[in-house]
Amino acid sequence: MMMSSSAQDTAEVETLTASIKAKGDEIRSLKEGGADKESLGPTIAELVALKADFERVTGSPFDTPKKTKAKKTAPADDKKGGNASKADQQASRRITPRAENFSQWYLDIIAASEMTENSPTKGCMVIRPWGMAIWDAFKDDMDKRIKTYDVDNAYFPLLIPQSFLTKEAEHVDGFAKECAVVTHHRLCKSDDGTLIPDPEAKLEEPLVVRPTSETVIWTMYRKWIDSYRDLPLKLNQWANVVRWEMRTRPLLRSAEFLWQEGHTAHATKEEALSCAQEMLVEYSTACRETLALPTVMGVKSPKERFAGADETYTIEALMQNGWALQSGTSHFLGQNFARAFEVYYQTPDEKRELVWATSWGVTTRLMGAMVMTHSDDFGLRLPPAVAPKQVVIVPITKGPGEDTDLVNKAVDGVVDQLKAAGVRVKVDERPNMRPGAKYFQWEAKGVPLPVELGPKNPKAGVAIVLKKKGGGGRQSFHSDRREFRVLHRATA
């Protein structure tokens, strides 16, 4: 039986409408799967052709049905400390997914965790309290490790006479283009009232802002080393250095950064080589045990060696996206700096010989390596050893009453036991802030164990809930085992 023209048109319109809807759903699905514009091109062209056919048949363009917008409501369980969706959490922190843009994801993690922030000084960063606490924890651990090798801490000037850098030819070639230089010792007002360097206050010799300290340290070693009895001489300093980088990224590369630099002088080549290699192993061990950061030890090629070194040993860490990041170096300097600065010692048989040298260091770059190794799309993930707060407790109460008193008592008990065990714990009692918002913030900052304490059944005791990463669920257990479980999870 033949259809009428009207019936045929109606059927064709219905078919086209269904096809357009299906093609639109296909495009949305592809977009959600991460498809780019180029791969979407053919499918979009098919959709455009279908809409053109629709307009030809009906005489009017296809009008996409308007979706009824559901009224937005806050998650019902959020006020009670429940879990919001993963999408809501990511949106609240604006963290770019790693798979979409790894570099932007890194910057978003740094911002969301409040580790650092750009400063008014171009190329320099402000290390915020949370980031500084992480560095301090690593620094304290590393300092203890260094001292087991009979190394003493010292401090040398930030400003180094320019002539010092010229004494070691390779050294000056390696750092000349990165040096910041001080040429005047005061400012004055110009005729138009602006501040300028005072022409009458020009320094007799320019001073270089420390890019590294070999030159000033070896100038002092010449004064301190005279006999074999003065060796080995092993000193370390925790300091800031300035290297004028053009392309900067927080923690990874900046014009000013914090570091540790060790400098040693030895009577023999073998002793100096052993020291350089021992410190590299110690760096690798510290990264693994303190930052949970596995590294590969190796030797730099001649072109990549530290300026003035005979050999440079390195540890490299592998990031989630496949990048290899230099995370620490140890240099065997041979007798190059001893020769340049005339550092001799008298041997037991009264001969005068040059000493052998090493230098070695790690920087705040390790914090960047830690971020890129452990973090996820929900925020920073911190190894417990360097977490400023290993446990954050969010009490869940409903106002004054028996249940609230019970919760507060339980919180005090948990805190006392955790502190007694050396766990860094904080109770988040901020008013006018929902538990869910608190969880999101502490998760972004990388707290190993966010915990909520609340009255599940007051007569039976207080339930403790361990929040899982990404709001994906909870683990609850009774108060009679809470302290042990929290302690284990916080320090594992």
C-alpha positions in Angstrom: 0.0 0.0 0.0 1.4 3.4 -0.9 1.6 6.3 1.7 0.1 9.7 0.9 2.6 12.6 0.4 1.6 14.1 3.8 2.1 10.8 5.5 5.5 10.4 3.8 6.6 13.8 5.0 5.5 13.1 8.5 7.4 9.9 8.6 10.5 11.5 7.1 10.4 14.3 9.7 10.1 11.8 12.5 13.0 9.8 11.1 15.2 12.9 10.7 14.3 14.1 14.2 15.3 10.8 15.7 18.5 10.7 13.6 19.4 14.3 14.7 18.8 13.4 18.3 20.9 10.2 18.1 23.7 12.1 16.3 23.7 14.8 18.9 23.9 12.2 21.7 26.8 10.6 19.9 28.7 13.9 19.7 28.1 14.6 23.4 29.4 11.1 24.3 32.5 11.6 22.2 33.2 14.9 23.9 32.8 13.4 27.4 35.3 10.8 26.3 37.9 13.4 25.5 37.6 13.6 21.7 39.2 16.7 20.1 37.7 19.0 17.5 39.5 17.3 14.6 38.2 13.8 15.4 34.7 15.2 15.9 34.7 16.9 12.5 33.1 14.0 10.4 30.4 13.4 13.0 29.5 17.1 13.2 29.3 17.2 9.4 26.8 14.4 9.4 24.7 16.3 12.0 24.8 19.4 9.9 23.7 17.4 6.8 20.7 15.9 8.8 19.6 19.3 9.9 19.8 20.6 6.3 17.6 17.7 5.2 15.1 18.6 8.0 14.9 22.2 6.8 14.4 21.0 3.2 11.5 18.8 4.2 9.8 21.1 6.7 10.7 24.5 5.3 12.1 25.7 8.7 15.4 25.0 10.6 15.6 22.3 13.2 15.0 23.7 16.7 16.7 21.8 19.5 14.2 21.0 22.2 14.8 23.1 25.3 15.8 21.1 28.4 13.9 21.8 31.6 16.5 23.0 34.0 16.3 21.2 37.3 16.5 23.4 40.3 19.9 23.2 41.8 20.0 22.0 45.4 22.9 21.5 47.7 23.6 17.8 48.3 21.4 16.7 51.1 24.1 14.9 53.0 26.7 17.7 52.6 25.5 19.5 55.7 26.0 16.3 57.6 29.5 15.8 56.3 28.4 13.6 53.4 30.0 13.2 50.0 29.4 15.5 47.1 30.0 14.2 43.6 33.5 14.0 42.1 32.5 16.5 39.4 31.3 18.9 42.1 34.5 18.6 44.0 36.7 19.2 40.9 34.6 22.1 39.8 34.8 23.7 43.3 38.6 23.7 43.0 38.9 24.2 39.3 41.6 21.6 38.9 42.3 20.7 35.3 42.4 16.9 34.8 45.9 15.5 34.2 44.8 13.8 31.1 43.6 17.0 29.6 46.6 19.3 30.3 49.4 18.1 32.7 51.2 21.4 32.9 48.0 23.3 33.9 47.0 20.5 36.3 50.3 21.0 38.1 49.7 24.7 38.4 46.2 24.1 39.6 47.3 21.7 42.3 49.9 24.2 43.5 47.2 26.9 43.8 44.5 24.7 45.3 46.9 23.3 48.0 48.1 26.8 48.9 51.8 25.8 48.6 53.1 28.8 46.7 51.9 31.9 45.0 53.4 34.2 42.4 55.1 37.2 43.9 55.3 40.8 42.7 59.0 40.1 41.8 59.1 38.6 38.4 60.3 35.0 38.4 60.1 34.6 42.1 57.6 32.8 44.2 56.1 33.2 47.7 56.2 30.0 49.6 53.0 30.0 51.7 52.9 28.5 55.2 51.6 25.1 54.0 54.4 24.8 51.5 57.0 26.0 53.9 55.9 23.5 56.5 56.4 20.7 53.9 59.9 22.0 53.1 60.7 22.4 56.8 59.7 18.7 57.4 62.0 17.5 54.6 64.8 19.9 55.7 64.7 18.7 59.3 65.0 15.1 58.1 67.7 15.8 55.6 69.7 17.9 58.1 69.8 14.9 60.5 71.0 12.6 57.7 73.7 15.0 56.6 75.0 15.4 60.1 75.6 11.6 60.4 78.5 12.1 58.0 80.2 14.5 60.5 79.1 17.6 58.5 78.6 20.9 60.3 76.2 23.7 59.4 77.6 27.1 58.6 76.4 30.2 56.7 78.2 32.2 54.1 77.4 35.7 52.5 74.6 36.2 50.0 76.7 38.8 48.2 79.9 37.5 46.5 82.7 39.8 45.0 82.5 39.5 41.2 86.2 38.8 41.0 85.7 35.5 42.9 83.7 34.0 40.0 86.5 34.7 37.5 89.0 32.5 39.4 87.6 29.2 38.1 87.1 29.6 34.3 84.5 26.8 33.8 82.6 28.0 36.8 82.2 31.5 35.6 81.2 30.4 32.1 78.5 28.2 33.6 76.9 30.9 35.7 77.7 34.2 34.1 74.4 34.5 32.2 72.3 33.7 35.3 73.9 36.1 37.8 72.1 39.1 39.4 74.6 41.8 40.1 74.6 44.6 42.8 76.3 47.8 41.5 75.2 50.5 44.0 74.8 50.7 47.8 72.0 53.2 48.0 69.3 55.0 46.1 68.5 58.7 45.7 65.8 60.8 44.2 66.1 62.1 40.7 65.0 65.5 39.5 61.5 64.2 38.8 61.2 62.7 42.2 61.7 59.0 41.2 64.1 56.7 43.0 67.3 55.8 41.1 70.7 54.3 42.0 72.8 57.1 43.5 75.6 57.8 40.9 77.9 58.6 43.9 77.2 55.3 45.6 78.6 53.0 42.9 80.5 50.0 44.4 84.2 49.7 43.7 83.6 46.1 42.8 80.2 44.7 41.8 78.7 42.0 44.0 77.0 38.9 42.6 73.9 37.7 44.4 74.8 34.1 45.3 74.1 31.6 42.4 76.0 29.0 44.3 78.7 29.3 47.1 81.8 27.4 45.9 83.8 30.6 45.3 83.2 32.3 48.6 83.5 29.0 50.6 86.8 28.1 49.0 88.1 31.6 49.7 87.5 30.8 53.4 88.8 27.2 53.1 92.2 28.7 52.1 92.3 30.4 55.5 91.1 27.4 57.5 93.1 24.6 55.9 96.8 24.3 56.5 97.6 20.8 57.6 96.3 17.2 57.1 95.0 17.6 60.6 92.4 20.1 59.3 91.0 17.5 56.9 88.5 16.4 56.0 86.6 19.7 56.3 82.9 19.2 55.7 80.4 22.1 55.8 76.8 22.5 54.8 74.5 25.5 54.6 70.7 25.9 54.1 70.2 29.1 52.1 68.5 30.8 49.2 70.2 31.3 45.8 69.4 33.5 42.8 69.7 32.3 39.2 68.1 34.6 36.7 65.8 32.1 34.9 63.8 33.4 31.9 61.0 30.7 32.0 59.9 29.9 35.5 57.4 27.5 37.1 56.6 27.3 40.8 59.0 25.0 42.7 60.5 23.6 39.6 62.3 26.6 38.2 62.4 30.1 39.7 64.8 33.1 39.9 65.2 32.5 43.6 64.9 29.2 45.4 65.8 27.5 48.7 68.3 24.7 48.9 71.0 22.9 50.9 74.6 22.9 49.6 77.4 20.8 51.1 81.1 21.5 50.5 83.9 19.2 51.5 87.7 19.2 51.3 89.7 15.9 51.5 93.3 14.7 51.6 92.8 12.1 48.9 91.0 11.6 45.6 89.5 8.4 46.8 88.1 9.9 49.9 86.5 12.8 47.9 85.0 10.4 45.4 83.5 8.3 48.1 82.0 11.3 49.8 80.3 12.5 46.5 78.9 9.0 45.9 77.7 8.5 49.5 75.8 11.8 49.5 74.0 10.8 46.2 72.9 7.5 47.8 71.7 9.5 50.9 69.7 11.8 48.7 68.1 8.8 47.0 67.3 7.2 50.3 65.8 10.4 51.7 63.6 10.9 48.7 62.3 7.3 49.0 61.8 7.2 52.8 60.6 10.8 53.4 58.9 11.8 50.1 57.9 8.3 48.9 59.8 9.4 45.7 61.6 6.7 43.9 64.7 7.9 41.9 67.2 6.5 39.5 70.9 7.3 40.2 73.2 8.1 37.3 76.1 10.1 36.0 75.8 13.3 33.9 77.3 13.5 30.5 80.3 15.9 30.1 78.1 18.6 28.6 75.7 18.4 31.5 78.2 18.5 34.3 78.2 21.1 37.0 80.5 24.0 35.9 83.9 23.3 37.3 83.3 19.6 38.2 85.2 16.5 37.1 82.1 14.4 37.5 78.5 15.1 38.4 76.3 12.4 39.8 72.5 12.8 39.7 69.2 11.3 40.9 66.3 11.5 38.5 62.6 11.0 39.4 60.0 9.9 37.0 56.8 12.0 36.9 53.3 10.6 36.1 53.4 11.9 32.5 56.8 10.3 31.8 59.0 13.3 32.4 62.4 12.7 34.1 63.1 15.4 36.6 66.6 16.1 38.1 66.0 15.9 41.8 69.5 16.2 43.3 73.2 16.3 42.3 76.5 15.5 43.9 79.7 16.7 42.3 83.3 15.5 42.4 85.3 18.7 41.9 88.7 17.1 41.7 91.3 19.7 42.5 89.9 22.5 40.3 88.7 24.8 43.1 91.6 24.0 45.3 93.9 25.0 42.5 91.9 28.2 41.6 91.9 29.4 45.2 95.3 27.9 46.2 94.0 25.6 48.9 97.0 23.5 49.9 97.6 21.3 53.0 100.8 19.9 54.5 101.0 16.2 54.4 102.4 14.0 57.3 105.8 13.9 55.5 105.7 17.7 55.2 104.9 18.1 51.5 102.4 20.7 50.2 99.6 19.3 48.2 96.2 20.5 46.8 93.1 19.2 48.6 90.3 17.3 46.8 86.8 18.6 46.8 83.1 17.8 46.5 79.8 19.8 46.5 76.3 18.5 46.6 72.8 19.8 47.0 69.0 19.5 46.8 66.4 22.2 46.4 62.8 23.1 46.7 62.4 21.4 43.3 61.9 18.2 45.3 58.5 19.6 46.4 57.5 20.0 42.7 58.7 16.4 42.0 56.5 15.2 45.0 53.5 17.0 43.6 53.8 15.6 40.1 54.5 12.1 41.4 51.7 11.6 43.9 48.9 14.1 43.3 45.6 13.3 41.5 42.7 15.3 40.0 41.3 16.1 43.4 44.3 17.7 44.9 47.7 17.3 46.5 48.7 14.0 48.0 51.3 14.2 50.7 53.4 11.4 52.2 52.7 11.4 56.0 56.4 12.2 56.8 56.2 15.7 55.4 52.4 16.5 55.8 52.1 19.6 58.0 48.9 18.0 59.5 48.7 14.2 59.2 45.2 14.0 60.6 42.4 16.6 60.5 39.3 15.9 62.6 36.0 17.5 61.7 33.5 17.1 64.6 29.9 16.5 63.4 27.5 18.0 66.0 23.9 19.3 66.0 24.2 22.1 68.6 24.3 22.0 72.4 23.2 18.7 73.9 24.2 15.3 75.2 25.3 14.1 71.7 27.5 17.2 71.2 29.2 16.7 74.6 29.8 13.1 73.7 31.4 14.0 70.4 33.6 16.7 72.0 34.8 14.3 74.6 35.6 11.7 71.9 37.5 14.4 69.9 39.6 15.3 72.9 40.5 11.7 73.5 41.6 11.0 70.0 43.6 14.2 69.8 45.4 13.5 73.1 46.4 10.0 72.0 47.5 11.1 68.5 49.7 13.9 69.9 51.2 11.5 72.5 52.2 9.3 69.6 53.8 12.2 67.7 51.0 12.6 65.1 50.4 16.1 63.8 46.7 16.6 64.3 44.3 19.5 63.9 40.6 19.8 64.8 38.7 21.9 62.3 35.9 23.6 64.2 35.5 26.6 61.9 31.9 28.0 62.2 29.7 28.8 59.3 31.5 26.3 57.1 29.8 23.1 56.0 31.7 19.8 56.7 31.8 19.0 53.0 33.6 22.3 52.2 36.1 21.5 54.9 36.8 18.1 53.4 37.3 19.5 50.0 39.8 22.0 51.3 41.8 19.5 53.3 41.7 17.1 50.5 43.1 19.7 48.1 45.9 20.4 50.6 46.9 16.7 50.7 46.1 15.8 54.3 46.7 12.0 54.5 43.7 11.4 56.8 40.7 13.6 57.0 38.4 12.2 59.7 34.9 13.0 60.9 33.7 12.2 64.4 30.0 12.2 65.1 27.2 10.6 67.2 26.0 7.5 65.3 24.5 5.9 68.3 25.2 7.8 71.6 24.4 4.8 73.8 26.7 2.5 71.9 29.6 5.1 71.5 30.8 7.5 68.9 31.4 6.5 65.3 34.6 7.6 63.5 34.6 7.9 59.8 37.7 8.0 57.6 37.1 10.0 54.4 38.3 8.4 51.2 40.1 10.4 48.5 37.7 12.1 46.1 34.7 11.7 48.3 34.3 8.2 47.0 33.1 6.7 50.3 33.7 6.3 54.0 35.0 3.7 56.4 33.4 3.7 59.8 34.3 1.9 63.0 33.4 1.9 66.7 35.1 4.2 69.2 36.8 1.3 71.1 39.3 0.9 68.2 39.4 4.4 66.8 42.8 5.6 68.1 44.7 2.6 66.9 43.1 2.7 63.4 43.6 6.4 63.0 47.2 6.2 64.2 48.0 3.4 61.7 46.4 5.2 58.8 48.0 8.5 59.6 51.6 7.3 59.7 51.6 4.4 57.3 
